[in-house]
Amino acid sequence: MKRRPLLAFAVIWVIGSSAACLYDGWRLYLTVAGLILLLLVVCQWVRAGHLYTCCMLFSLVVSGIYWEWYDTANVSDFESVLTEDETVDRIPVIADGIISSPVEVDGDRADFKVNLQQAELILSKPSAEAMSPANSDDNTMLKTDDIVMVQVKLLDQVELESARQWQRGDRVQLSGELQKPGEARNFGGFDYLQYLRTQKIHWMLKVKGADQAKVTSPDKWRTGHILRWNDAVRERLGDKLKQLYGGIHAGFMKGLVIGNQDDLDPDTFMEFSRLGLTHILAISGMHVAVVVGCLIFVCNSLRMTRETSLTVVIWLIPVYVLLTGASPSIVRAGMMGVIGLYAAKRRMLKDGLHILSVAALVMLLWNPYFLLNVSFQLSFIVTAGIMIFVPKLMSLLTFLPRWLAGSVGITVVAQLISFPLTIYYFNQVSLISVFANLLLVPVISMVVLPMGMVSLLLSWVWMRGAGWIAAVTEWINEINFRIVDFMSSSSAFMTLWPSPSLAWILCYYFVLYFLLTFLKKRSDVREEQQRGSDDDTVPLEERLSRGIRANTPDPSGMLPLADQLASALRWRGFLRASDYVEQYASRTAIILLSGTMVILLINGYQSPEPGRGTGLVQFLDVGQGDSILVTTPEGKHILVDGGGTVNFRKEKDAWKERKAPFEVGAKVVVPLLKKRGVHQIDYMLITHGDQDHIGGLLAVLEEIPVKAVVFNGTLAQSASFQQLMLSAIKQKIPIYQAGADRGIWELGKDTTIQFLSPVFPDKGESAEALPFMKDQNHVSLVFILEMNGIRFLFTGDTDQAAEQKILLHLEEQSVSGAGSSRDTAGGDENWIDVMKVAHHGSKTSTSAIWLDAWKPKSAVISAGVNNMYGHPHPDVVDRLEQSPSLIYQTNLHGEIQMRVKNGNIETRTKLP
């Protein structure tokens, strides 16, 4: 680092910005003070000069101050006109501005950003008269330059065609409602509010109908016209690729060549994602390298001078960055390309890490929030890792041919460096990812990508020739897709990891650096020994040169005492003793570091335990639906339902269907399970076959191993239920029928399940083993989970008639409170600590008799925010309050977690 001051400056700038991002108040002051002391110690240890030390201190302090200033200034102008008494959930508004992003039309919705110029807020109760600009007595006019995310709900296909004509740079007047973006409603869930805030967007403007969006073309030229022209060019290039390539190839080639992933097949993307190949579709350094190579080849073919060729390429790289979408990864690659080529043109001494440092500093000065961007993090860390670690790894790959060793070294290092961030953000890694990258990346980057670019360029002058190239490219793609499908189809190679802590990530990189350094050092010593002949015949000059090399400070700075001892022995001619010390020290360090790495990986792979002897019940917020994850004290995972997206769309409204519709299982449940380190589901309990309970379970079956499925013993007629069961059968997962006659299931020393419903008829009354039931609510699984002395009653969507049947059955069988020695104050054996309120709080469930029978201390209602059914019903809430029960609602509190230990419950909610 001392030899690369610019790299040290950039690294410390990142550390200072990160500290300011992670902490505030006194924690920030203590962190910065500790970092300053640590920096002073390091500078003293490496004997850095005063100027160097002052520059590093400047980087640390100024970066933190700059982040704080930038973040503090990131506020909305609307906050100044809103008081604490104002309701800010929905504010009617009439706003004027300029469209500042491409307009994405998907199904019945158009999304785009607008740079506002002025907005008229209606802070009183909205009415048709109040929404009129002429009636502005209760309105507040505000001049603003806020950026808002606009969502226009399209009402018919005519509006769909109209929205497709809107472009960046158009003037627009919008009448709609300002809303706050949705915040994370589950622990560890995606926070859309914070995501938009890093783009300086604080509000969403929702518009109903394209007639409420009056769009006009710009009346004069602005700098934004460059981006408008760029959007048009990207769209035309995409249309050309659609003409050349058919089916899924069109979306794949659009993503590969111009970075437009709008038409990329979701299944193809998922298969690439499982193998760690999505970086191929993210325009980055690989693409820039191919483009630069092609441009230099063309310039040389035109007999341009070296300086002229480099100048042309330098000017064309920014154009390519714009045409491919200007994501952080391509901006980084483009900046490094421009700086590197300029240094080559001036014949200046260039260093890859210095160029990377300049690119990082420029981007972070332009927008500090880049630091939170996943693409930015992966791009810079992997690039730096390749520069630092590949030379260390190459000495270990001397047994391979040189051309293969380079590919293997880069691929292995890229996987090792990206591993912590991959499991932090995506929580899965394929064990055959390295092999998949080695096999497919060279083909796609060196064959498919250049052929795609050539076919695109050729199509403007010779469509038939471009079609021939496209046909060959599609044939190669078909082979690649089959390989990807085959390699990703087996779940045996897929590993699921919980998101690690920052300390774990730093320890991983620390151990990896030193481990590779010592492996390289030992390899170099062995190579030197093999090259040398008998020590007695070594000339004096060679001995002296070895001694001089040994006394040269080791850049790695590892094991200084061992290095000094080896140097002293070598200087005095004890070469064998010197080599022995070096080998012994390196061997010991390698063993210790390897052991540490194994411990780190084992620790990182294990699921975060709620605590020794502690159970955890997590009521996930899946909108209008149910999904509960139970972790027993023994570490078993039980998933009760999986939520689901209900679709009432008719055939005539097929045009409203989106390319990738939101599915709560794939977007919410599966990511949360992976993030929490759930490697397998021991029991998947399906309370009944309604879509809002089973819709998300198919995604769980496809992504996470399931050991057993338990359902209510009846068949639903929905396609979702049949698909779910067929998937379980195809995977050979045992399926069990549960009911009131199944007794008590022992799931562990301190965990039991007693099923109360459905109540099956006596044998002989019905010959049909698995009947079809249209009313699935009536036959919902109802069961008591007892864990660590705490009893939870799960009710599905059971109705009042089923509630009465359950109570009657319990009375007849005299099994009320069976298996427990705890009595209530009134002497009743019926007692429940927590009740999951049936049917999301519908008035058709949770009768007064039911509540009186169980007397729950706490009640949890799983319902969606502003759901169309009005759940929970006020009568149910009143009955719960009179019972009395402490009420938790996912629509108000988000996810609800209950930690159970020694007969006590500790509850926390995501939202206050």
Secondary structure, DSSP 8 states (H G I E B T S, - for coil): -TT-HHHHHHHHHHHHHHHHHH--HHHHHHHHHHHHHHHHHHHHHTT--HHHHHHHHHHHHHHHHHHHHHHHT---GGGGG--TTS--SEEEEEEEEEE-S--EEETTEEEEEEEEEEEEEE-S---TTTTSTT--TTEEEEE---EEEEEEE--SHHHHHHHTT--TT-EEEEEEEEE------STT---HHHHHHTTTEEEEEEEESGGGEEEE--SS--THHHHHHHHHHHHHHHHHHHHHS-THHHHHHHHHHH---TT--HHHHHHHHHTT-GGGTS--HHHHHHHHHHHHHHHHHTT--HHHHHHHHHHHHHHHHHHTT--HHHHHHHHHHHHHHHHHHTT----HHHHHHHHHHHHHHH-GGGGG-HHHHHHHHHHHHHHHHHHHHHTT-TTS-HHHHHHHHHHHHHHHHHHHHHHHHT-EEETTHHHHHHHHHHHIIIIIHHHHHHHHHHTTT-HHHHHHHHHHHHHHHHHHHHHHHHHHH-GGGEEE-----HHHHHHHHHHHHHHHHHHHHHHHHHHHHHH---GGGS-HHHHHHHHHHHHS--TT---HHHHHHHHHHHHTT-HHHHHHHHHHHHHHHHHHHHHHHHHHHHHHHS---S-TT-EEEEE---SSS--EEEE-TTS-EEEE----------GGGGGG--SS---HIIIIIHHHHHHTT---BSEEE-----HHHHTTHHHHHHHS-BS-EEE-S-B--SHHHHHHHHHHHHTT--EEE--TTS-EEEEETTEEEEEEES----TTS---SS-B-S-TGGG--EEEEEETTEEEEE-TT--HHHHHHHHHHHHHHT-TTTT-----TTS-S---SEEE-GGGG-TTS--HHHHHHH--SEEEE---TT-TT--S-HHHHHHHHHTT-EEEEHHHH-SEEEEEETTEEEEEES--
